Amino acid sequence: MQNSCMGTVTTVASVFRPLLTAALGTAPPAIRFQFWDGSSLAPADGHTVGAVVLRSKDALGHLVWAPGELGLVRAFVAGDLDFTGDVFTVLRTLQQSAPRDARLGADAAVKALAVAARVGALRQRPDPPAQEAHQRGRLHSKRRDSKAISHHYDVGNEFYELVLGESMTYSCARFVSDGDDGRSGPDPTMALADAQAAKHDLICRKLGLDREPGMRLLDVGCGWGSMAIHAATRYGARVVGITISSAQADLARKRVAAAGVSEQVEIRLQDYRDLGGETFDAISSIGMFEHVGGERTAEYFNTLRALLGPGGRLLNHAISSPGGSRISSRSFIGRYVFPDGELLDAGATAAAMQQAGFELRDVEALREHYALTLRAWVANLQKNWDRAVELVGVGRARVWLLYMSASALGFEDGGIGIHQLLGVVPDETGKADMPASRRSWM
């Protein structure tokens, strides 16, 4: 790695060189590292795909006081560290260059402290950005869950409209057009709104809403009402949508009224644990299960099972992680995006559904589709960046840019997945009333 500022004067780049060598090895990535004094470090061949820009000594201060992912994110959200070039390419290049255990060795840690001392980054600990969440109380209690949901969803409906587009659907789309069985993979040329409609339609048919009009659907974690509106307008369903985000509920009711289905769709500000004494023909849980937590999985599926009669169906659409993973409170996602979130192994979720009395009838993976969805959301955010900053502030906008970009890469490389699991309540004879062929909903 060469220093672009030569001469006898000590530059920040020259001070950083031993640290970057210790952290990234002697074969540096195709990234230029630019520093606040104007100096920089780049590969000897000059080829770069982008740059990491350290705008002040606080960038290093964040990393020293909170080593690893949290410090890096704090520096980025605060604006002390930035990327230039295509964000996906820069992040992927850095990811491929990082140590496999994602931790600096002892040599690099010592050098980091030495560099921080030389550039004055140890004199004062930089404050964490205001966008961090700090949860209190019993994990997955109603009060704590409500605060976690509010942290993520109650940031302004107009901001979500900028990011999500006209469909206002905050879950994985399905980039497969009518008549395509999806076996050839997602179609990246398909418009996001069409792909979201295709996802909703697939779920409606899996739930059997096409059997007859007037079927009663519960949509758990209904967001801004898109699934409820689709089920009501396309299939004549009577829908109850529940959310614990007041901002979502307010806009969902307005969207339902605008769609002319107020007599068919009821939007409630309600926790799933407060449901009871009602019966539904089908239940959709789309992008909700990640907030439930492993310890409450049995309670979740038992609660939903009690709301269904014989032949009732549940479609659980959720992000998954091989082996399962609880999102750490010191991780980027846990501190800034989904406090208390947890990703379960798809097999464990399937087992939990069966233990609650559902017969598992279908499993579908949509990993590649979520990568495309996230890339579309990032494009929307970047296209509307100035307005997004006006609405939620530059820190929150930067959280979303980093979160969605990194998540897209996670789905692309298989680090995380997403599955739709369909469960059916058998009737008294043990029969689950299902179409003869899976192709009937494709």
C-alpha positions as CSV (number, residue, x, y, z in Angstrom):
1,M,0.0,0.0,0.0
2,Q,1.5,3.3,-1.0
3,N,1.3,6.7,0.7
4,S,0.1,9.4,-1.7
5,C,1.7,12.1,0.5
6,M,5.4,11.8,0.4
7,G,8.1,13.8,2.1
8,T,9.5,14.2,5.6
9,V,6.4,15.7,7.1
10,T,4.5,13.1,9.2
11,T,1.0,12.6,7.8
12,V,-1.9,10.8,9.3
13,A,-1.6,8.2,6.5
14,S,2.0,7.4,7.5
15,V,0.9,6.9,11.1
16,F,-2.0,4.6,10.0
17,R,0.1,2.5,7.6
18,P,1.2,-0.1,10.3
19,L,-2.3,-0.4,11.7
20,L,-3.9,-1.1,8.3
21,T,-1.1,-3.6,7.5
22,A,-1.8,-5.4,10.8
23,A,-5.5,-5.4,10.3
24,L,-5.7,-6.2,6.6
25,G,-2.5,-7.9,5.8
26,T,0.2,-7.2,3.3
27,A,-2.2,-7.6,0.3
28,P,-4.5,-4.6,0.9
29,P,-8.0,-4.5,-0.6
30,A,-8.7,-2.3,-3.6
31,I,-9.8,0.6,-1.3
32,R,-8.3,4.0,-0.8
33,F,-8.1,5.2,2.8
34,Q,-8.4,9.0,3.0
35,F,-7.6,11.0,6.2
36,W,-8.7,14.3,7.6
37,D,-5.3,15.9,6.9
38,G,-5.6,15.2,3.1
39,S,-3.2,12.3,3.1
40,S,-4.3,8.8,1.9
41,L,-3.2,5.2,1.5
42,A,-4.0,3.2,-1.6
43,P,-2.9,-0.1,-3.2
44,A,0.5,0.1,-5.0
45,D,-1.1,-0.6,-8.4
46,G,-3.5,2.3,-7.9
47,H,-6.6,0.2,-8.6
48,T,-9.5,1.0,-6.3
49,V,-13.2,0.4,-6.3
50,G,-13.9,3.2,-3.8
51,A,-12.6,4.8,-0.6
52,V,-13.0,4.8,3.1
53,V,-12.8,8.4,4.3
54,L,-11.9,9.2,7.9
55,R,-13.1,12.8,8.3
56,S,-11.8,13.4,11.8
57,K,-9.8,11.8,14.6
58,D,-13.2,10.9,16.2
59,A,-13.5,8.2,13.5
60,L,-10.6,6.4,15.2
61,G,-11.9,7.4,18.6
62,H,-15.1,5.5,18.1
63,L,-13.2,2.4,17.0
64,V,-10.9,2.5,20.0
65,W,-13.5,3.1,22.6
66,A,-15.9,0.5,21.0
67,P,-13.7,-2.0,19.1
68,G,-15.2,-3.9,16.2
69,E,-18.6,-3.5,14.5
70,L,-20.2,-1.1,17.0
71,G,-17.3,1.5,16.8
72,L,-17.3,1.4,13.0
73,V,-21.0,2.0,12.8
74,R,-20.9,4.8,15.4
75,A,-18.2,6.5,13.3
76,F,-20.3,6.1,10.1
77,V,-23.6,7.2,11.6
78,A,-21.9,10.2,13.2
79,G,-20.4,11.2,9.8
80,D,-16.8,10.8,11.0
81,L,-16.3,8.0,8.6
82,D,-17.7,7.7,5.1
83,F,-17.6,5.6,1.9
84,T,-17.2,6.8,-1.7
85,G,-18.0,4.7,-4.7
86,D,-20.7,2.0,-5.0
87,V,-21.6,1.2,-1.4
88,F,-22.3,-2.5,-2.2
89,T,-18.9,-2.9,-3.8
90,V,-17.0,-1.1,-1.1
91,L,-18.7,-3.1,1.7
92,R,-18.2,-6.4,-0.1
93,T,-14.5,-5.6,-0.7
94,L,-13.9,-4.7,2.9
95,Q,-15.9,-7.8,4.1
96,Q,-13.7,-10.1,1.9
97,S,-10.6,-8.5,3.3
98,A,-11.5,-8.7,7.0
99,P,-10.1,-11.4,9.3
100,R,-12.4,-14.4,9.3
101,D,-13.1,-14.2,13.0
102,A,-14.0,-10.5,12.5
103,R,-11.6,-9.5,15.3
104,L,-8.2,-7.7,15.2
105,G,-5.3,-9.6,16.5
106,A,-3.3,-8.5,19.5
107,D,-0.7,-6.9,17.3
108,A,-3.3,-4.8,15.5
109,A,-5.0,-3.8,18.7
110,V,-1.7,-2.5,20.2
111,K,-1.0,-0.6,17.0
112,A,-4.5,0.9,17.1
113,L,-3.9,2.3,20.5
114,A,-0.6,3.7,19.5
115,V,-2.1,5.3,16.4
116,A,-5.0,6.7,18.4
117,A,-2.5,8.2,20.9
118,R,-0.4,9.8,18.2
119,V,-3.3,11.5,16.5
120,G,-5.0,12.6,19.7
121,A,-8.0,10.3,19.5
122,L,-7.7,9.1,23.1
123,R,-8.0,12.5,24.7
124,Q,-11.8,12.5,24.7
125,R,-14.3,9.7,24.2
126,P,-16.7,10.7,21.4
127,D,-20.4,10.5,22.3
128,P,-22.4,7.7,20.6
129,P,-24.9,8.9,18.0
130,A,-28.4,9.7,19.3
131,Q,-29.9,7.1,17.0
132,E,-28.8,4.2,19.3
133,A,-31.4,2.2,21.1
134,H,-30.9,1.3,24.8
135,Q,-33.6,-1.2,25.9
136,R,-34.6,-1.6,29.5
137,G,-36.9,-4.1,31.2
138,R,-37.7,-7.8,30.8
139,L,-36.8,-9.1,27.3
140,H,-39.9,-9.4,25.1
141,S,-42.3,-8.0,27.7
142,K,-45.1,-6.1,26.0
143,R,-43.7,-2.8,27.2
144,R,-40.2,-3.5,26.0
145,D,-41.4,-4.9,22.6
146,S,-43.5,-1.8,22.1
147,K,-40.5,0.4,22.6
148,A,-38.4,-1.8,20.2
149,I,-41.1,-1.6,17.5
150,S,-41.4,2.2,18.0
151,H,-37.7,2.7,17.7
152,H,-37.7,1.1,14.2
153,Y,-41.1,1.9,12.8
154,D,-42.2,5.2,14.3
155,V,-39.7,7.3,12.4
156,G,-42.2,8.9,10.0
157,N,-44.5,7.4,7.4
158,E,-43.2,9.7,4.7
159,F,-39.7,8.4,5.2
160,Y,-41.0,4.9,4.7
161,E,-42.8,6.0,1.6
162,L,-39.6,7.3,0.1
163,V,-37.7,4.0,0.8
164,L,-40.4,1.4,0.2
165,G,-42.1,3.0,-2.8
166,E,-45.7,3.0,-3.7
167,S,-46.4,-0.5,-2.3
168,M,-45.6,0.6,1.2
169,T,-44.6,-3.0,2.0
170,Y,-41.7,-3.6,4.3
171,S,-40.9,-7.2,3.6
172,C,-39.3,-9.4,1.0
173,A,-40.9,-9.0,-2.5
174,R,-41.2,-12.0,-4.9
175,F,-39.8,-11.1,-8.3
176,V,-41.8,-13.7,-10.2
177,S,-44.5,-12.7,-12.7
178,D,-47.9,-14.4,-13.3
179,G,-47.5,-17.6,-15.1
180,D,-43.9,-18.1,-14.0
181,D,-43.4,-21.0,-11.5
182,G,-40.3,-19.3,-10.1
183,R,-38.0,-22.2,-10.9
184,S,-35.7,-20.1,-13.0
185,G,-35.1,-17.7,-10.2
186,P,-36.1,-14.1,-9.6
187,D,-36.5,-11.6,-12.4
188,P,-34.4,-8.5,-11.6
189,T,-36.1,-6.5,-14.3
190,M,-39.5,-6.7,-12.5
191,A,-40.7,-3.5,-10.9
192,L,-40.7,-3.5,-7.1
193,A,-44.4,-2.7,-6.7
194,D,-45.3,-5.6,-9.0
195,A,-43.0,-7.9,-7.1
196,Q,-44.6,-6.9,-3.8
197,A,-48.1,-7.6,-5.3
198,A,-46.9,-11.0,-6.5
199,K,-45.7,-11.8,-3.0
200,H,-49.1,-10.8,-1.5
201,D,-50.9,-12.8,-4.1
202,L,-48.8,-15.9,-3.5
203,I,-49.6,-15.7,0.2
204,C,-53.3,-15.2,-0.4
205,R,-53.4,-18.3,-2.6
206,K,-51.3,-20.4,-0.1
207,L,-53.8,-19.4,2.6
208,G,-56.7,-20.5,0.4
209,L,-58.4,-17.2,0.2
210,D,-59.2,-17.9,-3.4
211,R,-61.6,-20.7,-2.4
212,E,-64.5,-18.4,-1.6
213,P,-65.0,-14.7,-0.9
214,G,-65.6,-13.5,2.6
215,M,-63.0,-15.6,4.4
216,R,-61.7,-14.1,7.6
217,L,-58.0,-13.3,7.7
218,L,-55.8,-12.1,10.6
219,D,-52.7,-10.2,9.4
220,V,-50.2,-10.2,12.4
221,G,-47.8,-7.3,12.2
222,C,-49.9,-5.7,9.4
223,G,-47.5,-2.8,8.7
224,W,-49.2,-0.1,6.6
225,G,-52.0,-2.4,5.5
226,S,-50.8,-3.6,2.1
227,M,-51.5,-7.3,2.6
228,A,-54.9,-6.5,4.1
229,I,-55.8,-4.3,1.2
230,H,-54.6,-6.9,-1.3
231,A,-56.6,-9.7,0.3
232,A,-59.7,-7.6,0.5
233,T,-59.7,-6.1,-3.0
234,R,-58.5,-9.2,-4.9
235,Y,-60.2,-12.0,-2.9
236,G,-63.0,-10.4,-1.0
237,A,-61.5,-11.3,2.3
238,R,-62.6,-9.8,5.6
239,V,-59.4,-8.8,7.4
240,V,-58.2,-7.8,10.8
241,G,-54.7,-6.3,10.8
242,I,-52.8,-5.8,14.0
243,T,-49.7,-3.7,14.8
244,I,-48.2,-2.2,17.9
245,S,-46.8,0.8,15.9
246,S,-49.2,3.8,16.2
247,A,-47.7,5.4,13.2
248,Q,-48.3,2.3,11.1
249,A,-51.9,2.0,12.4
250,D,-52.8,5.6,11.6
251,L,-51.6,5.4,8.0
252,A,-52.9,1.9,7.4
253,R,-56.4,3.1,8.3
254,K,-56.1,5.9,5.8
255,R,-54.8,3.6,3.1
256,V,-57.7,1.2,3.7
257,A,-60.2,4.0,3.4
258,A,-58.6,5.2,0.2
259,A,-58.8,1.7,-1.2
260,G,-62.5,1.6,-0.5
261,V,-62.4,-1.5,1.8
262,S,-63.1,0.1,5.2
263,E,-66.1,-2.3,5.6
264,Q,-63.9,-5.3,5.0
265,V,-60.7,-4.3,6.8
266,E,-60.2,-3.4,10.5
267,I,-56.8,-2.1,11.6
268,R,-56.1,-2.5,15.3
269,L,-53.3,-1.2,17.6
270,Q,-53.0,-4.5,19.4
271,D,-50.4,-7.0,20.6
272,Y,-50.9,-10.6,19.4
273,R,-50.9,-11.7,23.0
274,D,-54.1,-9.8,23.5
275,L,-56.0,-11.7,20.9
276,G,-58.5,-14.3,22.1
277,G,-62.1,-15.4,21.7
278,E,-62.0,-14.9,17.9
279,T,-61.8,-17.3,15.1
280,F,-60.2,-16.8,11.7
281,D,-60.0,-18.9,8.6
282,A,-56.4,-17.9,7.9
283,I,-53.5,-16.0,9.5
284,S,-50.6,-14.3,7.7
285,S,-47.5,-13.4,9.7
286,I,-45.2,-11.4,7.3
287,G,-42.0,-9.9,8.7
288,M,-43.3,-10.1,12.3
289,F,-41.7,-13.3,13.6
290,E,-38.2,-11.8,13.9
291,H,-39.5,-9.7,16.8
292,V,-41.0,-12.6,18.8
293,G,-37.9,-14.2,20.2
294,G,-36.9,-17.8,20.7
295,E,-38.2,-18.0,24.2
296,R,-41.7,-16.9,23.1
297,T,-41.9,-19.0,19.9
298,A,-44.1,-21.7,21.4
299,E,-46.4,-19.0,22.9
300,Y,-46.6,-17.3,19.6
301,F,-47.7,-20.3,17.6
302,N,-49.9,-21.7,20.3
303,T,-51.7,-18.3,20.4
304,L,-52.2,-18.3,16.7
305,R,-53.3,-21.9,16.6
306,A,-56.0,-21.2,19.1
307,L,-57.5,-18.6,16.7
308,L,-58.0,-21.2,13.9
309,G,-60.5,-23.9,13.4
310,P,-60.0,-27.2,11.6
311,G,-58.5,-26.6,8.1
312,G,-57.3,-23.1,9.2
313,R,-54.0,-22.0,7.7
314,L,-51.0,-20.0,8.9
315,L,-48.3,-18.6,6.7
316,N,-45.2,-17.5,8.5
317,H,-42.8,-15.4,6.4
318,A,-39.6,-14.6,8.3
319,I,-35.9,-14.0,8.0
320,S,-33.9,-17.0,9.2
321,S,-30.4,-17.8,10.2
322,P,-28.7,-21.3,10.0
323,G,-28.5,-22.5,13.5
324,G,-30.4,-19.4,14.8
325,S,-28.9,-16.2,16.1
326,R,-29.9,-13.7,18.8
327,I,-29.0,-10.2,17.6
328,S,-26.4,-8.8,20.0
329,S,-27.1,-5.6,21.8
330,R,-23.5,-4.5,20.8
331,S,-24.1,-5.2,17.1
332,F,-25.1,-2.6,14.5
333,I,-28.5,-4.3,13.9
334,G,-29.2,-4.8,17.6
335,R,-28.2,-1.2,18.7
336,Y,-29.6,0.8,15.7
337,V,-32.1,-1.2,13.7
338,F,-33.9,-4.1,15.4
339,P,-33.4,-4.0,19.2
340,D,-34.1,-7.4,20.8
341,G,-34.5,-9.0,17.3
342,E,-33.8,-12.7,16.9
343,L,-33.4,-14.8,13.8
344,L,-34.4,-18.5,14.2
345,D,-33.3,-21.5,12.2
346,A,-36.0,-22.4,9.6
347,G,-36.0,-26.0,10.8
348,A,-36.6,-24.9,14.4
349,T,-39.5,-22.7,13.4
350,A,-41.0,-25.6,11.4
351,A,-40.7,-27.8,14.5
352,A,-42.3,-25.2,16.7
353,M,-45.2,-24.9,14.3
354,Q,-45.7,-28.6,14.3
355,Q,-45.5,-28.8,18.1
356,A,-48.3,-26.2,18.3
357,G,-50.6,-28.5,16.2
358,F,-49.9,-27.3,12.6
359,E,-49.2,-29.8,9.8
360,L,-46.3,-28.3,7.8
361,R,-47.4,-28.3,4.2
362,D,-45.0,-26.1,2.3
363,V,-41.6,-24.4,2.7
364,E,-40.3,-21.8,0.2
365,A,-37.0,-19.9,0.3
366,L,-36.9,-16.4,-1.0
367,R,-33.3,-15.4,-0.2
368,E,-32.3,-14.1,-3.6
369,H,-35.6,-12.1,-3.8
370,Y,-34.8,-10.3,-0.6
371,A,-31.4,-9.2,-1.9
372,L,-33.2,-7.7,-4.9
373,T,-35.8,-6.0,-2.6
374,L,-33.1,-4.4,-0.5
375,R,-31.2,-3.2,-3.5
376,A,-34.4,-1.5,-4.7
377,W,-34.9,0.1,-1.3
378,V,-31.3,1.4,-1.3
379,A,-31.8,2.9,-4.7
380,N,-35.0,4.6,-3.5
381,L,-33.2,6.1,-0.5
382,Q,-30.3,7.3,-2.6
383,K,-32.6,8.9,-5.2
384,N,-34.5,10.7,-2.4
385,W,-31.5,11.3,-0.1
386,D,-32.0,15.0,0.5
387,R,-35.7,14.7,1.3
388,A,-34.9,11.7,3.6
389,V,-32.4,13.7,5.5
390,E,-35.0,16.5,5.9
391,L,-37.5,14.1,7.3
392,V,-35.4,12.0,9.7
393,G,-31.9,13.6,9.9
394,V,-28.7,12.6,8.3
395,G,-27.8,10.1,11.2
396,R,-31.0,8.1,10.8
397,A,-30.7,8.2,7.0
398,R,-27.1,6.8,7.2
399,V,-28.3,4.0,9.6
400,W,-30.8,2.9,6.9
401,L,-28.3,3.2,4.1
402,L,-25.8,1.0,5.9
403,Y,-28.3,-1.5,7.3
404,M,-30.0,-2.1,3.9
405,S,-26.8,-2.3,1.9
406,A,-25.1,-4.7,4.4
407,S,-28.3,-6.8,4.6
408,A,-28.5,-7.2,0.8
409,L,-25.0,-8.6,0.8
410,G,-25.9,-11.0,3.7
411,F,-28.8,-12.4,1.6
412,E,-26.6,-12.6,-1.5
413,D,-23.9,-14.7,0.2
414,G,-26.3,-16.9,2.1
415,G,-25.3,-15.6,5.6
416,I,-29.0,-15.1,6.2
417,G,-32.1,-16.4,4.5
418,I,-35.8,-16.0,4.5
419,H,-38.5,-18.7,4.4
420,Q,-42.3,-19.0,4.0
421,L,-43.6,-21.8,6.1
422,L,-47.3,-22.9,5.6
423,G,-49.0,-24.8,8.4
424,V,-52.5,-26.2,8.3
425,V,-54.7,-27.3,11.2
426,P,-55.9,-30.9,10.5
427,D,-59.6,-31.6,10.8
428,E,-61.0,-34.3,13.1
429,T,-60.1,-37.0,10.6
430,G,-56.5,-35.8,10.5
431,K,-56.9,-34.5,7.0
432,A,-55.5,-31.1,6.0
433,D,-57.6,-29.5,3.3
434,M,-55.1,-28.5,0.7
435,P,-55.0,-28.1,-3.1
436,A,-53.9,-31.3,-4.9
437,S,-50.8,-29.7,-6.3
438,R,-48.5,-26.9,-5.1
439,R,-48.6,-25.5,-8.6
440,S,-52.1,-24.3,-7.9
441,W,-50.7,-21.2,-6.1
442,M,-47.7,-20.6,-8.4
